[in-house]
Amino acid sequence: MRPECTEGAGGGGLLVPMAWMYAEYIADELLRTGRLMPPTTLEYRAGRDALALTIFLSDSPSDGPRVAARMEEWRSLTAHGTSWREWVCGRLDGLTAAAFEAGTGSPDPDLELAGAAWRWLEETELLAPDLDGVAPAGGREAFRAAEQEGPQVWTPAWQLGLPLGHLAIHLF
């Protein structure tokens, strides 16, 4: 796990989740630069959290000049058809097990925030266009009506956030 900063010179200070905060910052900057949607929406939060998880769970820290080099890795991890969900679950499980084995006695704040973001992405469902929906019967008029409103389905937030994060990487 990445080293943590503590307040004060003596031990026992408050652990600051710098790695998670940095991942969130990078994700937020990528999404804001892409201007894909307003930052006040749940869809934006889903994109930010999915992208922050991808950045945080990548093997090496994403600092300074190496961010540009890491973009290709993040792009491939978030691409359509990848097993991103399984990758996230596997990485979180592995980091949790490693933290438990280390037996530091205090929970890792980065890992706690990453876990909270993942739980939100998994448990929150957002109403989204049904991209797998079939075109309606009834000719051109019915298709235009469906195109305006379109069929919508409830989907886990990560399924909306992941393509949003992927697109933001491409637009950067």
NULUMTOR-633723 format. One line per 3 residues: for each residue y, x, z of N, C-alpha, C. Coordinates in nm, 4 decimals. Atoms other than C-alpha are relative to their C-alpha. Layout:
residues N
Y:X:Z:Y:X:Z:Y:X:Z  ...
END
This chain:
residues 172
-0.1169:0.0856:0.0000:0.0000:0.0000:0.0000:0.1225:0.0897:0.0000  -0.1235:-0.0764:0.0077:0.3530:0.1160:-0.0625:0.0598:0.0198:0.1394  -0.0594:-0.0232:-0.1327:0.5394:0.2722:0.2328:0.1111:-0.0993:0.0281
-0.1026:0.0942:-0.0444:0.7687:0.0451:0.4298:0.1109:0.0748:0.0706  -0.1131:-0.0541:-0.0736:1.1089:0.1185:0.5734:0.0084:-0.0722:0.1336  -0.0239:0.0663:-0.1288:1.1902:0.0484:0.9357:0.1434:0.0224:0.0393
-0.1351:-0.0163:-0.0506:1.5224:-0.0045:1.0996:-0.0039:0.0964:0.1175  -0.0064:-0.0944:-0.1107:1.6205:0.2737:1.3341:-0.0921:0.1185:-0.0218  0.0783:-0.1220:0.0152:1.4741:0.6199:1.3710:-0.1299:-0.0066:0.0780
0.1202:0.0091:-0.0816:1.2209:0.5305:1.6405:-0.1004:-0.0952:-0.0598  0.1048:0.0899:0.0481:0.8902:0.3631:1.5667:0.0148:-0.1370:0.0630  0.0007:0.1338:-0.0559:0.8291:-0.0010:1.6376:0.1141:-0.0872:-0.0493
-0.1095:0.0798:0.0535:1.1273:-0.1204:1.4350:-0.0522:-0.1101:-0.0907  0.0312:0.1092:0.0895:1.1329:-0.4190:1.2084:-0.0410:0.0543:-0.1356  0.0428:-0.0415:0.1326:0.9322:-0.3649:0.8913:0.0772:-0.0800:-0.1048
-0.0778:0.0627:0.1053:1.1410:-0.4373:0.5829:-0.0852:-0.0015:-0.1274  0.0867:0.0113:0.1187:0.9491:-0.5671:0.2776:0.0694:0.0481:-0.1271  -0.0761:-0.0550:0.1112:1.1207:-0.3347:0.0312:-0.0718:-0.0140:-0.1333
0.0733:0.0076:0.1272:0.8456:-0.3353:-0.2331:0.0061:-0.1417:-0.0569  -0.0060:0.1379:0.0484:0.8388:-0.7168:-0.2524:0.1423:-0.0365:-0.0415  -0.1390:0.0321:0.0323:1.2181:-0.7448:-0.2470:0.0407:0.0654:-0.1322
-0.0312:-0.0676:0.1248:1.2420:-0.4914:-0.5285:-0.0663:-0.0709:-0.1177  0.0700:0.0722:0.1066:0.9812:-0.6767:-0.7358:0.0722:-0.1310:-0.0315  -0.0761:0.1241:0.0213:1.1736:-1.0017:-0.6853:0.1319:0.0270:-0.0720
-0.1271:-0.0363:0.0631:1.4972:-0.8306:-0.7835:-0.0193:0.0259:-0.1496  0.0270:-0.0310:0.1406:1.3499:-0.6938:-1.1085:-0.0338:-0.1289:-0.0763  0.0376:0.1260:0.0640:1.1938:-1.0330:-1.1903:0.1222:-0.0885:-0.0204
-0.1207:0.0818:0.0096:1.5213:-1.2112:-1.1202:0.0924:0.0520:-0.1096  -0.0853:-0.0594:0.1035:1.7162:-0.9696:-1.3405:-0.0549:-0.0268:-0.1397  0.0605:0.0276:0.1308:1.4695:-1.0128:-1.6270:0.0233:-0.1452:-0.0410
-0.0179:0.1417:0.0319:1.4914:-1.3918:-1.6067:0.1464:-0.0355:-0.0237  -0.1429:0.0286:0.0195:1.8706:-1.3996:-1.5707:0.0484:0.0551:-0.1331  -0.0404:-0.0609:0.1267:1.9136:-1.1654:-1.8662:-0.0479:-0.0850:-0.1172
0.0537:0.0837:0.1062:1.6907:-1.3893:-2.0796:0.0681:-0.1344:-0.0133  -0.0707:0.1293:-0.0007:1.8948:-1.6989:-1.9855:-0.0878:-0.1132:-0.0528  0.0942:0.1012:0.0467:1.5895:-1.9163:-2.0375:0.0223:-0.1352:0.0663
-0.0292:0.1238:-0.0717:1.6859:-2.1757:-1.7756:0.0856:0.0305:0.1211  -0.0873:-0.0229:-0.1164:1.9210:-2.2256:-1.4840:-0.0795:0.0512:0.1207  0.0695:-0.0571:-0.1157:1.8291:-2.0243:-1.1731:-0.0231:-0.0983:0.1145
0.0159:0.0983:-0.1068:1.8454:-2.3397:-0.9608:-0.1220:-0.0896:-0.0186  0.1136:0.0879:0.0281:1.5337:-2.4986:-1.1150:-0.1296:0.0533:0.0609  0.1320:-0.0403:-0.0483:1.1784:-2.4953:-0.9840:-0.0740:0.0817:-0.1049
0.0640:-0.0765:0.1073:1.0642:-2.3658:-1.3220:0.0446:0.1463:0.0046  -0.0525:-0.1361:-0.0131:1.2896:-2.0625:-1.2771:-0.0684:0.0709:0.1169  0.0660:-0.0596:-0.1164:1.1432:-2.0023:-0.9308:-0.1444:0.0360:-0.0339
0.1382:-0.0283:0.0390:0.7928:-2.0256:-1.0772:-0.0069:0.1253:-0.0867  -0.0036:-0.1189:0.0852:0.8830:-1.7679:-1.3429:0.0298:0.1255:0.0795  -0.0365:-0.1156:-0.0829:1.0458:-1.5363:-1.0888:-0.1168:0.0428:0.0882
0.1111:-0.0341:-0.0890:0.7526:-1.5559:-0.8468:-0.1189:0.0568:-0.0772  0.1114:-0.0516:0.0808:0.4911:-1.5057:-1.1206:0.0286:0.1418:-0.0472  -0.0381:-0.1334:0.0459:0.6796:-1.2073:-1.2569:0.0061:0.0988:0.1157
-0.0060:-0.0880:-0.1173:0.7446:-1.0633:-0.9086:-0.1408:0.0375:0.0460  0.1389:-0.0320:-0.0365:0.3725:-1.0888:-0.8288:-0.0590:0.1025:-0.0954  0.0503:-0.0948:0.0996:0.2905:-0.9080:-1.1522:0.0548:0.1396:0.0264
-0.0649:-0.1296:-0.0252:0.5386:-0.6313:-1.0733:-0.0525:0.0612:0.1297  0.0442:-0.0486:-0.1309:0.4375:-0.6018:-0.7074:-0.1454:0.0465:-0.0014  0.1431:-0.0317:-0.0025:0.0626:-0.5985:-0.7735:-0.0412:0.1067:-0.1010
0.0301:-0.1113:0.0900:0.0848:-0.3378:-1.0485:-0.0264:0.1238:0.0845  0.0454:-0.1143:-0.0803:-0.0698:-0.0102:-0.9306:0.1106:0.0883:0.0535  -0.1020:-0.0935:-0.0474:0.2352:0.2110:-0.9143:0.1327:-0.0712:0.0168
-0.1291:0.0645:-0.0211:0.5819:0.1264:-0.7881:0.0844:0.0032:-0.1267  -0.0827:0.0119:0.1210:0.8326:0.0178:-1.0502:0.1432:0.0388:0.0344  -0.1330:-0.0427:-0.0419:1.1331:0.2278:-0.9726:0.0783:0.0624:-0.1137
-0.0984:-0.0604:0.0871:1.4395:0.3288:-1.1684:-0.0389:0.0156:-0.1446  0.0215:-0.0238:0.1420:1.3771:0.4925:-1.5024:-0.1386:-0.0408:-0.0488  0.1347:0.0356:0.0430:1.0099:0.3974:-1.5020:-0.0145:-0.1485:-0.0315
0.0089:0.1436:0.0258:1.0875:0.0251:-1.5302:-0.0255:-0.0253:-0.1477  0.0179:0.0202:0.1437:1.1164:0.0492:-1.9092:-0.1435:0.0322:-0.0423  0.1377:-0.0359:0.0333:0.7787:0.2222:-1.9287:-0.0992:-0.1035:0.0525
0.0897:0.0983:-0.0607:0.6214:-0.0445:-1.7052:0.0040:-0.1350:-0.0716  -0.0166:0.1284:0.0670:0.7465:-0.3327:-1.9209:-0.1200:-0.0349:-0.0884  0.1155:0.0269:0.0877:0.4574:-0.2974:-2.1664:-0.1204:-0.0435:0.0821
0.1107:0.0407:-0.0872:0.2058:-0.3195:-1.8819:0.0199:-0.1432:0.0490  -0.0286:0.1353:-0.0482:0.3762:-0.6307:-1.7419:-0.0162:-0.1011:-0.1122  0.0139:0.0883:0.1164:0.3873:-0.7821:-2.0910:-0.1471:-0.0289:-0.0261
0.1433:0.0225:0.0270:0.0135:-0.7320:-2.1378:-0.0664:-0.0786:0.1134  0.0575:0.0751:-0.1123:-0.0671:-0.8653:-1.7882:0.0360:-0.1478:-0.0052  -0.0460:0.1388:0.0019:0.1329:-1.1850:-1.8479:-0.0266:-0.0707:-0.1328
0.0231:0.0585:0.1322:0.0199:-1.2463:-2.2062:-0.0925:-0.1215:0.0067  0.0835:0.1199:0.0088:-0.1368:-1.5788:-2.3024:-0.1453:0.0410:-0.0247  0.1421:-0.0278:0.0188:-0.5137:-1.5754:-2.2777:-0.0558:0.1076:0.0916
0.0502:-0.0991:-0.0951:-0.5349:-1.3091:-2.0098:-0.0489:-0.0721:0.1248  0.0494:0.0589:-0.1255:-0.7063:-1.3704:-1.6786:0.0943:0.0387:0.1137  -0.1032:-0.0367:-0.0968:-0.3810:-1.3277:-1.4856:-0.0299:-0.0566:0.1373
0.0281:0.0632:-0.1283:-0.4803:-1.5729:-1.2120:-0.1091:0.0768:0.0749  0.1093:-0.0750:-0.0621:-0.8053:-1.3869:-1.1433:0.0453:0.1391:0.0406  -0.0522:-0.1325:-0.0316:-0.6230:-1.0534:-1.1540:0.0832:-0.0059:0.1281
-0.0839:0.0146:-0.1199:-0.3687:-1.1745:-0.8951:-0.0872:-0.0212:0.1228  0.0878:0.0272:-0.1152:-0.6399:-1.3158:-0.6658:-0.0770:0.1255:0.0411  0.0748:-0.1224:-0.0291:-0.8440:-0.9957:-0.6923:0.0856:0.1066:0.0660
-0.0899:-0.1005:-0.0570:-0.5476:-0.7688:-0.6216:0.0435:-0.0384:0.1416  -0.0412:0.0442:-0.1342:-0.4266:-0.9790:-0.3269:-0.1148:0.0132:0.0994  0.1166:-0.0139:-0.0882:-0.7787:-0.9907:-0.1807:-0.0256:0.1460:0.0351
0.0216:-0.1422:-0.0238:-0.8155:-0.6147:-0.2215:0.1039:0.0603:0.0937  -0.1055:-0.0522:-0.0871:-0.4804:-0.5376:-0.0603:-0.0117:-0.0555:0.1412  0.0185:0.0602:-0.1319:-0.5493:-0.7797:0.2244:-0.1150:0.0672:0.0735
0.1152:-0.0672:-0.0613:-0.8893:-0.6210:0.2884:0.0370:0.1419:0.0430  -0.0414:-0.1367:-0.0338:-0.7370:-0.2716:0.2813:0.0911:0.0009:0.1220  -0.0900:0.0083:-0.1162:-0.4656:-0.3758:0.5273:-0.0786:-0.0329:0.1264
0.0828:0.0362:-0.1150:-0.7259:-0.5307:0.7567:-0.0810:0.1207:0.0480  0.0791:-0.1190:-0.0349:-0.9416:-0.2160:0.7452:0.0865:0.1076:0.0635  -0.0906:-0.1004:-0.0567:-0.6392:0.0015:0.8213:0.0292:-0.0303:0.1461
-0.0164:0.0409:-0.1390:-0.5991:-0.1976:1.1433:0.1280:0.0458:0.0643  -0.1282:-0.0450:-0.0547:-0.2314:-0.1221:1.1928:0.0481:-0.0876:0.1146  -0.0402:0.0888:-0.1081:-0.1974:-0.4178:1.4275:0.1170:-0.0888:-0.0345
-0.1109:0.0861:0.0426:0.1065:-0.5562:1.2474:-0.0219:-0.0389:-0.1455  0.0201:0.0447:0.1372:0.0972:-0.7631:0.9311:0.0959:0.0708:-0.0961  -0.0813:-0.0634:0.1030:0.2296:-0.6089:0.6108:0.0988:-0.1040:-0.0539
-0.0961:0.1017:0.0431:0.5560:-0.7940:0.5324:0.0028:-0.0202:-0.1514  0.0057:0.0140:0.1455:0.5315:-0.7207:0.1582:-0.1153:-0.0910:-0.0403  0.1191:0.0774:0.0316:0.1820:-0.8620:0.1447:0.0130:-0.1451:0.0455
-0.0225:0.1372:-0.0471:0.2821:-1.1662:0.3497:0.0888:-0.0772:-0.0973  -0.0893:0.0669:0.0950:0.5666:-1.2487:0.1081:-0.0689:-0.0229:-0.1339  0.0748:0.0174:0.1250:0.3445:-1.1921:-0.1951:-0.1005:-0.1136:0.0144
0.0952:0.1077:-0.0252:0.0804:-1.4195:-0.0411:0.0679:-0.1359:0.0051  -0.0751:0.1262:-0.0064:0.3400:-1.6887:0.0302:0.0427:-0.0444:-0.1402  -0.0389:0.0332:0.1378:0.4644:-1.6708:-0.3291:-0.1205:-0.0516:-0.0775
0.1203:0.0427:0.0698:0.1082:-1.7009:-0.4598:-0.0423:-0.1399:0.0461  0.0363:0.1338:-0.0500:0.0347:-1.9994:-0.2341:0.0922:-0.1057:-0.0592  -0.0935:0.0955:0.0580:0.3500:-2.1723:-0.3596:-0.0334:-0.0235:-0.1473
0.0331:0.0135:0.1423:0.2568:-2.1020:-0.7229:-0.1286:-0.0795:-0.0214  0.1281:0.0702:0.0120:-0.0967:-2.2338:-0.6667:0.0094:-0.1460:0.0431  0.0013:0.1323:-0.0609:-0.0177:-2.5390:-0.4543:0.1067:-0.0940:-0.0544
-0.1081:0.0830:0.0526:0.2999:-2.6635:-0.6228:-0.0311:-0.0383:-0.1439  0.0196:0.0472:0.1368:0.2617:-2.8772:-0.9314:0.1332:-0.0478:-0.0544  -0.1232:0.0389:0.0673:0.5446:-2.9272:-1.1776:-0.0348:-0.0843:-0.1224
0.0196:0.0845:0.1168:0.5756:-3.1901:-1.4489:0.0461:0.0773:-0.1226  -0.0295:-0.0826:0.1166:0.5601:-3.0138:-1.7832:-0.0514:-0.0670:-0.1266  0.0521:0.0539:0.1259:0.5105:-3.0963:-2.1507:-0.1476:0.0342:-0.0147
0.1424:-0.0204:0.0235:0.1455:-3.1361:-2.2414:-0.0155:0.0735:-0.1324  0.0102:-0.0812:0.1207:0.1062:-2.8516:-2.4882:-0.1332:-0.0188:-0.0704  0.1305:0.0253:0.0599:-0.2554:-2.9478:-2.5478:-0.0123:-0.1433:-0.0510
0.0020:0.1411:0.0400:-0.1650:-3.3114:-2.6234:-0.0148:-0.0147:-0.1502  0.0208:0.0305:0.1412:-0.2571:-3.4695:-2.9544:0.1173:-0.0828:-0.0488  -0.1090:0.0778:0.0581:0.0092:-3.6105:-3.1864:-0.0365:-0.1478:0.0021
0.0298:0.1429:-0.0104:0.0372:-3.9876:-3.1382:-0.0236:-0.0649:-0.1355  0.0224:0.0784:0.1209:-0.0877:-4.2377:-3.3922:0.1193:-0.0916:-0.0206  -0.1069:0.0956:0.0242:0.1623:-4.4669:-3.5594:0.1071:0.0509:-0.0938
-0.0935:-0.0454:0.1012:0.3378:-4.2655:-3.8231:0.1143:0.0838:0.0534  -0.1135:-0.0883:-0.0269:0.6631:-4.0727:-3.8308:0.0850:-0.0478:0.1171  -0.0830:0.0534:-0.1079:0.8533:-4.3055:-3.5927:-0.0634:0.0273:0.1368
0.0699:-0.0249:-0.1269:0.5892:-4.2749:-3.3215:0.0049:0.1479:0.0348  -0.0045:-0.1436:-0.0256:0.5877:-3.8967:-3.3626:0.1378:0.0413:0.0503  -0.1358:-0.0319:-0.0450:0.9685:-3.8805:-3.3265:0.0231:-0.0462:0.1431
-0.0152:0.0506:-0.1372:0.9571:-4.0957:-3.0114:-0.0743:0.0902:0.0978  0.0779:-0.0879:-0.0876:0.6841:-3.8758:-2.8621:0.0631:0.1380:0.0099  -0.0640:-0.1311:0.0020:0.8754:-3.5641:-2.9645:0.1177:0.0043:0.0980
-0.1143:0.0045:-0.0899:1.1805:-3.6773:-2.7658:-0.0434:0.0009:0.1455  0.0469:0.0065:-0.1380:0.9973:-3.7680:-2.4471:-0.1214:0.0887:0.0183  0.1206:-0.0812:-0.0031:0.6640:-3.6065:-2.5164:-0.0901:-0.0317:0.1172
0.0925:0.0197:-0.1118:0.3523:-3.6441:-2.3087:0.0170:0.1132:0.1015  -0.0157:-0.1000:-0.1056:0.3800:-3.4666:-1.9760:-0.1178:-0.0080:0.0965  0.1092:-0.0086:-0.0968:0.1212:-3.3531:-1.7241:0.0459:0.0819:0.1198
-0.0258:-0.0820:-0.1192:0.1277:-3.2125:-1.3713:-0.0828:0.1268:-0.0126  0.0683:-0.1283:0.0151:0.0418:-2.8450:-1.3803:0.0414:0.0943:0.1127  -0.0381:-0.0969:-0.1039:0.0317:-2.5649:-1.1206:0.1206:0.0828:-0.0446
-0.1243:-0.0702:0.0312:0.3627:-2.3806:-1.1029:-0.0247:0.1328:-0.0712  0.0236:-0.1297:0.0641:0.2061:-2.0496:-1.2049:-0.0242:-0.0157:-0.1498  0.0261:0.0194:0.1424:0.1010:-2.1998:-1.5393:0.1286:-0.0191:-0.0801
-0.1311:0.0041:0.0654:0.4673:-2.2611:-1.6182:0.0733:0.1320:0.0167  -0.0726:-0.1223:-0.0304:0.6009:-1.9478:-1.4538:-0.0475:0.1204:-0.0789  0.0548:-0.1167:0.0694:0.3694:-1.7045:-1.6264:0.0550:0.0149:-0.1420
-0.0582:-0.0170:0.1340:0.4787:-1.7769:-1.9861:0.1515:0.0222:0.0035  -0.1435:-0.0212:-0.0136:0.8398:-1.7918:-1.8703:0.0293:0.1473:0.0305  -0.0156:-0.1418:-0.0312:0.8089:-1.4448:-1.7160:-0.0327:0.0879:-0.1192
0.0399:-0.0779:0.1194:0.6313:-1.3151:-2.0267:0.1120:-0.0022:-0.1047  -0.1089:0.0115:0.0975:0.9082:-1.4461:-2.2506:0.1231:0.0790:0.0446  -0.1149:-0.0758:-0.0507:1.1749:-1.2939:-2.0258:-0.0180:0.1492:-0.0243
0.0267:-0.1422:0.0279:1.0080:-0.9523:-2.0644:0.0275:0.0299:-0.1472  -0.0221:-0.0195:0.1435:1.0132:-0.9926:-2.4429:0.1489:-0.0003:-0.0361  -0.1423:0.0121:0.0320:1.3818:-1.0875:-2.4424:0.0842:0.1116:0.0579
-0.0772:-0.1039:-0.0661:1.4875:-0.7959:-2.2255:0.0340:0.1114:-0.0939
END
